[in-house]
Amino acid sequence: MLYLLKINQFEKSYDIGIFKNEQSIYKFIEKIPFVKKDNSNFNYTNYYMEFEDIPEYYEVNFNNYLYIITRFFIHSRWN
């Protein structure tokens, strides 16, 4: 089974990557220093990024693949 990692923002959804297992998604997320974790719900953990914390350009090297994260691929709530 493969796992698809998505970022949801308001009514939009962005596909980030396909991973072999759930554990590899967590390892990927841990490589992004500006991702925050919310454990307040006992049924699931919510990972999120504040728009202000996302740099203009950030590279995540994971399993010999380069993922680019930039604040320009999402909208701030003030736009």
Secondary structure, DSSP 8 states (H G I E B T S, - for coil): --EEEEEEETTEEEEEEEESSHHHHHHHHHT-TTEEEE--SSS--EEEE-GGGS-S-EEEEETTEEEEE-GGGS--TT-
